[in-house]
Amino acid sequence: MASGSKKVIYAALAGNTLIAVTKFIAASITGSSAMLSEGIHSLVDTGNQGLLLYGMKRGARPADKKFPFGYGKEIYFWSFVVAILIFALGGGISIYEGIHHLLSPQPATHPLVNYLVLFLAMLFEGAAWLFALREFKHNKGENGYIEAINKTKDPSVIVVLFEDSAALLGLLVALAGVTLTHLTGNPYYDGSASIIIGLILLGTATWLARETKGLLIGESADPEIVRGIEEIVQRNSIVEGINEILTMHMGPDFILVTLSADFVDSASAADVEQQVAELDQQLKFRFPRIKRVFIEAEKMTRKKASAPEET
């Protein structure tokens, strides 16, 4: 999964770098506000892909004394930073540029340059978007798109997919603004397109921040995994009941599991030790993303025994 994520990010990074350069050149030639906003958008996206790669590299570092569970959450932190940058730089600057263009309209020139650049940008962005979509489809399995987005624990592909989707939508808006300005001679269409592009980026950033916030705070494993853990523990020969199962994603491929179980009174300390070791192996074999398991032997209280299990 990490290898596929890196391929998606590298593809987006290469595409956005080329697109940003061509957009800025076109904006300097034509004076188009929408084209300048699109250039800023692509530049921000290029920087974001660099941050994601940096976060993946940092997150792959092994655990140490200071961070005994590793650095996997680095990718969540940098994904959240990406959302903030899209909001502040991409959305904020685009809206500012659009308002400035409305207050001080400048006639756009050389419209054919804009059309050529927008066409090339759509080709590049479309290729990157299809690459990210293919990787997302591979990762989502049988889940629906919205369900897969809400359940994903690897935000890197989602960030790139959202960025590319916003980029394609922004290109369509920019094309509409440039075309209307060209046909009518009214520069206000160009400035309005810049504002709309900014609003698209603000919406994208808000959604990305929402999706990465839970992972950054400490999101639990999927309910299917929690149920699987419960099934394995309950099948154990000396486990009388489960008090509590707690899980947390310490990274896209690192699940921490802590559970409290009531072992039969006749079990010796050696029996408990052996069964705990077997449970550890069984859980990690069935769910490879489970890296650390902590099991506490605790007598079930009457309240816990009567309460329904939470998964």
C-alpha positions in Angstrom: 0.0 0.0 0.0 2.8 2.4 0.9 4.5 1.7 -2.4 1.3 2.4 -4.4 0.8 5.6 -2.4 4.3 6.8 -3.3 3.7 6.1 -7.0 0.5 8.2 -6.9 2.3 11.1 -5.2 5.3 11.0 -7.5 2.9 11.1 -10.5 1.0 14.0 -9.1 4.2 15.8 -8.2 5.6 15.6 -11.7 2.3 16.6 -13.3 1.7 19.6 -11.0 5.2 20.9 -11.4 4.8 21.1 -15.2 1.3 22.5 -14.9 2.3 25.2 -12.5 5.1 26.5 -14.7 2.9 26.6 -17.8 0.1 28.3 -15.9 2.3 31.1 -14.5 3.8 31.7 -18.0 0.3 31.9 -19.4 -0.9 34.3 -16.6 2.1 36.6 -17.2 1.4 36.7 -20.9 -2.4 37.1 -20.8 -3.0 38.8 -17.5 -5.8 36.3 -16.6 -6.8 36.3 -12.9 -8.3 32.8 -13.2 -5.1 31.5 -14.8 -3.0 33.1 -12.0 -5.2 31.4 -9.4 -4.8 28.1 -11.2 -1.0 28.6 -11.2 -1.1 29.2 -7.4 -3.3 26.2 -7.0 -0.9 23.9 -8.9 2.1 25.4 -7.0 0.4 24.7 -3.7 -0.4 21.1 -4.8 3.3 20.6 -5.8 4.4 21.6 -2.4 1.8 19.4 -0.8 3.0 16.4 -2.6 6.5 17.1 -1.3 5.1 17.3 2.2 3.3 14.0 1.9 6.5 12.3 0.7 8.4 13.9 3.6 5.7 12.6 6.0 5.9 9.1 4.6 9.7 9.1 5.0 9.5 10.4 8.5 6.7 7.9 9.4 8.8 4.9 8.2 11.4 5.5 10.9 11.8 2.7 13.5 10.6 3.1 17.0 13.0 4.4 19.6 13.0 5.3 23.3 11.3 8.7 22.7 8.6 7.2 20.4 8.2 3.6 21.5 5.3 3.0 19.0 7.1 4.5 16.1 6.6 7.5 14.0 3.6 6.3 11.9 1.4 9.3 12.8 3.8 11.6 11.0 1.8 11.0 7.8 -1.4 12.0 9.5 0.2 15.2 10.8 1.6 16.2 7.4 -1.7 15.4 5.7 -3.4 17.8 8.1 -0.8 20.4 7.3 -1.5 19.9 3.6 -5.2 20.6 4.3 -4.3 23.8 6.0 -2.1 24.9 3.2 -4.8 24.3 0.6 -7.2 26.3 2.7 -4.9 29.2 3.5 -2.7 29.5 0.4 -4.7 27.9 -2.3 -8.2 29.1 -1.4 -7.3 32.3 0.4 -4.9 33.7 -2.3 -7.3 32.7 -5.1 -10.2 34.5 -3.5 -8.0 37.6 -2.8 -6.8 37.6 -6.4 -10.4 37.3 -7.7 -11.6 40.2 -5.5 -8.6 42.3 -6.5 -9.4 41.6 -10.2 -13.0 42.6 -9.7 -12.1 45.9 -8.0 -9.4 46.7 -10.6 -10.3 44.8 -13.7 -7.6 44.3 -16.4 -8.5 43.2 -19.9 -7.1 39.7 -20.7 -5.0 39.3 -23.8 -3.8 36.4 -25.9 -6.8 34.1 -25.1 -5.4 31.3 -27.3 -2.5 30.9 -24.9 -5.0 30.4 -22.0 -6.9 27.8 -24.0 -3.7 25.9 -24.9 -2.4 25.9 -21.4 -5.8 24.8 -19.9 -6.0 22.0 -22.5 -2.6 20.7 -21.6 -3.3 21.1 -17.9 -6.4 19.0 -18.2 -4.4 16.3 -19.9 -1.8 16.2 -17.2 -4.3 16.5 -14.3 -6.6 13.9 -15.9 -3.7 11.4 -16.1 -2.7 12.0 -12.5 -6.4 11.8 -11.4 -6.9 8.5 -13.2 -3.7 7.1 -11.6 -4.9 8.1 -8.1 -8.4 6.8 -8.8 -7.0 3.4 -9.9 -4.9 3.1 -6.7 -7.9 4.2 -4.6 -10.1 1.5 -6.3 -7.4 -1.1 -5.6 -7.3 -0.2 -1.9 -11.1 0.3 -1.2 -11.9 -3.4 -2.1 -15.7 -4.0 -2.0 -16.5 -0.8 0.0 -18.4 2.0 -1.7 -16.5 5.2 -2.5 -17.8 7.3 0.4 -17.5 4.4 2.8 -13.9 3.8 1.7 -13.0 7.5 2.2 -14.5 7.5 5.7 -12.8 4.2 6.7 -9.4 4.7 5.1 -6.4 4.8 7.4 -3.9 5.9 4.7 -4.7 9.5 3.9 -2.0 10.0 1.3 -3.9 8.6 -1.7 -7.1 10.4 -0.5 -5.3 13.7 -0.3 -3.9 13.3 -3.9 -7.3 12.2 -5.2 -9.1 15.1 -3.6 -6.5 17.6 -4.8 -6.6 16.3 -8.4 -10.5 16.3 -8.3 -10.4 19.9 -7.1 -7.8 20.7 -9.8 -10.0 19.3 -12.6 -13.0 21.2 -11.4 -11.0 24.4 -11.0 -9.7 24.0 -14.6 -13.3 23.8 -15.9 -14.2 26.9 -13.9 -11.1 28.7 -15.3 -11.9 27.7 -18.8 -15.5 29.0 -18.4 -14.2 32.3 -17.0 -11.5 32.7 -19.8 -14.0 31.8 -22.5 -16.8 34.2 -21.2 -14.3 37.0 -20.9 -13.0 36.3 -24.4 -16.5 36.2 -25.9 -18.0 39.2 -24.1 -15.0 41.3 -23.3 -16.1 41.5 -19.7 -13.2 40.9 -17.3 -15.5 40.4 -14.4 -16.1 36.8 -15.5 -12.4 36.1 -15.1 -12.2 37.5 -11.6 -15.4 35.6 -10.6 -13.9 32.4 -11.8 -10.9 33.0 -9.6 -13.2 33.4 -6.6 -15.1 30.2 -7.4 -11.7 28.3 -7.7 -10.8 29.6 -4.2 -14.2 28.4 -2.8 -13.6 25.0 -4.4 -10.2 24.8 -2.6 -11.7 25.9 0.7 -14.3 23.1 0.5 -11.6 20.6 -0.4 -9.4 21.6 2.4 -12.2 21.5 4.9 -13.1 17.9 3.9 -9.5 16.8 4.0 -9.0 18.3 7.5 -12.1 16.5 8.7 -10.9 13.2 7.3 -7.4 13.4 8.8 -8.4 14.9 12.2 -9.6 11.6 13.6 -6.5 9.7 12.5 -4.3 12.4 14.1 -6.1 12.3 17.4 -6.2 8.5 17.5 -8.8 6.6 15.5 -9.7 3.0 16.3 -9.4 0.1 13.9 -12.2 -0.8 11.6 -15.2 -2.5 13.4 -14.6 -5.6 11.3 -11.1 -5.9 12.8 -12.4 -5.3 16.3 -15.0 -8.0 15.9 -12.4 -10.4 14.5 -10.2 -9.7 17.6 -13.2 -10.5 19.8 -13.9 -13.7 18.0 -10.4 -14.9 18.4 -10.2 -14.1 22.1 -13.6 -15.7 22.9 -12.5 -18.9 21.2 -9.6 -19.3 23.5 -10.0 -22.3 25.9 -9.2 -20.5 29.1 -10.9 -17.1 28.5 -14.2 -16.8 30.4 -15.1 -13.3 29.2 -13.9 -10.1 27.7 -14.0 -6.9 29.7 -12.7 -4.4 27.1 -11.0 -4.2 23.7 -9.3 -1.0 22.7 -7.5 -0.3 19.4 -5.7 2.6 17.9 -4.0 3.3 14.6 -0.5 4.4 15.2 0.0 4.7 11.4 -1.7 3.4 8.2 -0.1 -0.1 8.8 0.2 -0.1 12.6 -2.6 -1.1 14.9 -2.1 -1.1 18.7 -4.4 -3.5 20.6 -5.0 -3.5 24.3 -7.6 -5.9 25.8 -8.8 -7.0 29.2 -9.9 -10.6 29.6 -11.2 -12.7 32.5 -9.4 -16.1 32.5 -10.9 -19.2 34.2 -10.0 -19.5 37.9 -8.5 -22.9 37.4 -5.9 -21.6 34.9 -2.4 -21.5 36.3 0.0 -18.6 35.7 1.9 -20.8 33.1 -1.4 -21.5 31.3 -2.2 -17.8 31.1 1.2 -17.0 29.9 1.1 -19.6 27.1 -2.4 -18.6 26.0 -1.5 -14.9 25.9 1.4 -15.7 23.7 -0.8 -17.8 21.4 -3.4 -15.0 21.2 -0.7 -12.5 20.3 0.4 -14.7 17.4 -3.2 -15.4 16.2 -4.1 -11.8 16.2 -1.0 -10.7 14.3 -1.4 -13.6 11.8 -5.0 -12.8 11.0 -4.5 -9.0 10.9 -1.0 -8.2 9.7 -1.5 -4.5 10.6 -1.7 -5.4 14.3 1.9 -4.8 15.5 1.6 -4.6 19.3 -0.8 -6.5 21.6 -1.2 -5.9 25.3 -3.4 -8.3 27.3 -4.5 -7.7 30.9 -5.9 -10.5 33.0 -8.8 -8.9 35.0 -11.8 -10.4 36.8 -15.1 -9.5 35.2 -17.2 -7.3 37.4 -20.9 -7.8 37.6 -21.5 -4.5 35.8 -19.1 -5.5 33.0 -20.6 -9.0 32.7 -24.2 -7.7 32.2 -23.3 -4.8 29.9 -23.5 -5.4 26.1 -20.2 -5.7 24.3 -19.0 -2.6 22.4 -17.3 -3.1 19.1 
